[in-house]
Amino acid sequence: MCDHSFDLPSIPESIIHLFWKNIEESAEIKYNYTREVIHMTENISKGQVLRELKIEFAVKQKKGLPFIMASAVLWTIMFIAFLTDLNLYYKNIIAMCCSCLLMPVGMLCGKIINVNIFSKENPLNGLSVVAALNQLLYLPIVLWVMYAVPEKMIMAYAIAVGAHFLPYYWIYFSPTYFYASIVIPIVSLILGIYSGQAIVCIAFVAFDILICILLTLENKQAGRLSEEIEKTEALAILKE
């Protein structure tokens, strides 16, 4: 009697190995201290590990301070542009061009304050990039306003930029980003309705400066917390 059973084709072990290797590399916990610390913390909860990763990431990236500094510079340029006698269409074009310069100017600011914004030492870096890119989803709305109601374009852009701060509240443990994501859109809406675009620009510059100050204070607190965690881990290793 014929045996009609057959074996399903198997996936080569090398492919499986490569697959799991990629997963492990993308999710690997990369602390600043020694490999012994990682072994020692195997029994702690996932929540504790995530908390320490977030604190480490916030300290290394200084809670996104380079991009807020870059934003202050670019919104200042927009403010100056809207004070000129240029046609409104060209003013809006200048504003959109400034938005494209956020990444290179942010990189420059990062170098000034010694922050590697492209560091891959922490898996949360990829999440922060996604959070930064989410404002691109609002871009079609801003472009529509630019052509349909050009005198309100800056208002729409300020609302979109302000709203995109919300995810950073979770990523960086930062109440500053939480309140900014609520206050900036509301204030931008009110100023955009009852005043000119130049006022919206200078208001955003003021917000950026305030955020920079608050983030600097938060960074000092995060730095102290990170040092306490490292000391705790080091003491635990010595006890072993």
C-alpha positions in Angstrom: 0.0 0.0 0.0 1.4 3.4 -1.0 2.2 5.9 1.6 0.9 9.2 0.3 2.2 11.1 3.3 4.8 13.7 2.6 7.0 16.1 4.5 6.5 19.8 4.2 9.5 21.6 2.9 11.6 22.9 5.7 13.2 26.3 6.0 17.0 26.1 6.0 18.4 26.5 9.4 20.7 29.3 8.2 17.7 31.4 7.3 16.0 30.8 10.7 19.3 31.7 12.4 19.6 34.9 10.4 16.0 35.8 11.1 16.3 35.4 14.9 19.7 37.2 14.8 18.1 40.2 13.2 15.3 40.2 15.8 17.8 39.9 18.7 20.0 42.7 17.3 17.1 45.1 16.8 15.7 44.5 20.4 19.0 44.1 22.2 19.4 46.1 25.4 22.6 48.1 25.2 23.4 49.5 28.5 26.5 51.7 29.1 27.9 49.3 31.6 29.3 45.8 31.4 27.7 42.6 30.1 27.5 41.4 33.7 24.9 44.0 34.4 22.7 42.5 31.6 23.0 39.0 33.0 22.3 40.3 36.5 19.1 42.1 35.3 17.6 39.1 33.6 15.1 38.6 36.4 13.7 42.1 36.5 10.4 42.9 34.8 10.0 44.1 31.3 8.6 47.4 32.6 11.7 48.0 34.6 13.9 47.3 31.5 11.8 49.6 29.3 12.0 52.3 32.0 15.8 52.1 32.1 16.0 52.1 28.3 13.8 55.3 28.1 15.9 57.0 30.8 19.1 56.1 29.0 17.8 57.3 25.7 16.5 60.5 27.1 19.9 61.3 28.6 21.9 60.5 25.5 19.5 62.4 23.2 19.0 65.2 25.7 15.3 64.7 25.1 15.4 66.0 21.5 16.9 69.3 22.5 18.8 69.7 19.2 15.6 69.7 17.1 13.9 72.2 19.4 16.9 74.5 19.0 16.8 74.0 15.2 13.1 74.8 15.3 13.7 78.1 17.1 16.2 79.1 14.5 14.0 78.2 11.5 10.8 79.8 13.0 12.9 83.0 13.5 13.7 83.0 9.8 10.0 82.5 9.0 9.2 85.4 11.3 11.7 87.7 9.5 10.3 86.5 6.1 6.7 87.5 7.1 7.9 90.9 8.2 9.1 91.7 4.6 7.1 93.1 1.7 7.3 89.8 -0.3 4.3 88.4 -1.9 2.4 86.0 0.5 2.9 83.1 -1.9 6.7 83.5 -1.6 6.5 83.9 2.2 4.7 80.6 2.4 7.3 79.0 0.1 10.1 80.2 2.4 8.3 78.7 5.3 7.9 75.3 3.7 11.6 75.4 2.7 12.5 76.1 6.3 10.6 73.0 7.3 12.8 70.9 5.0 15.9 72.2 6.8 14.9 70.9 10.2 17.0 67.7 9.9 20.3 69.3 8.8 20.0 72.2 11.2 19.1 69.7 13.9 22.2 67.7 13.1 24.3 70.9 13.4 22.8 71.7 16.8 23.4 68.1 17.9 27.1 68.5 17.1 27.2 71.7 19.1 25.7 70.2 22.3 27.4 66.8 21.7 24.3 64.7 20.8 24.5 61.9 18.1 20.9 62.0 16.8 21.6 58.9 14.6 22.9 56.8 17.4 21.7 53.1 17.2 22.8 52.1 20.7 19.3 52.2 22.0 16.3 50.5 20.2 14.1 53.4 21.0 16.0 55.5 18.5 13.9 54.0 15.7 10.7 54.9 17.5 11.8 58.5 17.9 12.4 58.7 14.2 8.9 57.4 13.4 7.5 60.0 15.9 9.4 62.7 14.1 8.2 61.6 10.7 4.5 61.5 11.7 4.2 65.2 11.0 4.6 64.3 7.3 1.0 62.9 7.6 -0.2 66.4 8.2 1.7 67.8 5.2 -1.1 67.3 2.7 -3.4 69.4 4.9 -0.9 72.2 5.2 -0.3 72.2 1.4 -4.0 72.4 0.8 -4.3 75.3 3.2 -1.3 76.9 1.4 -3.2 77.0 -1.9 -6.8 77.3 -0.6 -6.4 79.8 2.2 -2.8 81.0 1.9 -3.1 83.6 4.7 -3.8 80.7 7.2 -1.0 78.4 6.1 1.4 79.2 9.0 -1.4 78.7 11.5 -2.1 75.2 10.0 1.6 74.4 10.0 2.1 75.5 13.6 -0.8 73.4 14.7 0.6 70.3 12.9 4.1 70.8 14.4 2.8 71.4 17.9 0.5 68.3 17.8 3.4 66.0 16.8 5.1 66.6 20.1 2.7 64.3 21.9 4.6 60.9 21.4 7.7 62.4 22.9 5.9 62.7 26.2 6.0 58.9 26.4 9.4 58.4 24.8 11.3 60.9 26.9 9.3 60.9 30.2 8.7 64.6 29.4 5.7 66.6 30.7 7.0 69.5 28.7 6.2 67.8 25.4 2.8 66.8 26.7 1.7 70.3 27.6 3.4 71.7 24.4 1.3 69.3 22.2 -1.9 70.8 23.7 -1.0 74.5 24.3 0.8 75.2 21.0 -2.1 74.0 18.7 -4.7 75.9 20.7 -2.6 79.2 20.9 -1.7 78.9 17.2 -5.3 78.5 16.3 -6.4 81.6 18.3 -3.5 83.7 17.0 -4.0 82.5 13.4 -7.7 83.5 13.5 -7.3 86.9 15.2 -3.8 88.1 14.1 -1.3 87.9 11.3 1.1 85.1 10.4 4.1 86.9 11.7 2.6 86.8 15.2 2.1 83.1 14.9 5.8 82.7 14.0 7.1 84.8 16.9 4.8 83.0 19.3 6.3 79.7 18.1 9.8 81.0 18.6 8.8 81.9 22.2 7.4 78.4 22.7 10.6 76.9 21.4 12.8 78.9 23.7 10.6 78.0 26.7 10.7 74.3 25.7 14.5 74.5 25.5 14.7 75.9 29.0 12.3 73.3 30.4 14.1 70.4 28.6 17.4 71.6 30.0 16.0 71.3 33.5 14.5 67.9 32.7 17.8 66.7 31.3 19.6 67.5 34.6 17.0 65.5 36.5 17.2 62.6 34.0 21.0 62.7 34.3 20.9 62.3 38.1 18.4 59.5 37.8 20.6 57.7 35.3 23.6 58.0 37.6 21.5 56.5 40.5 20.5 53.5 38.3 24.1 52.9 37.3 25.3 53.0 40.9 22.5 50.6 42.0 23.5 48.1 39.2 27.2 48.4 40.1 26.5 47.7 43.8 24.4 44.7 42.9 27.4 43.3 40.8 29.8 43.8 43.7 27.4 42.0 46.1 27.4 39.0 43.7 
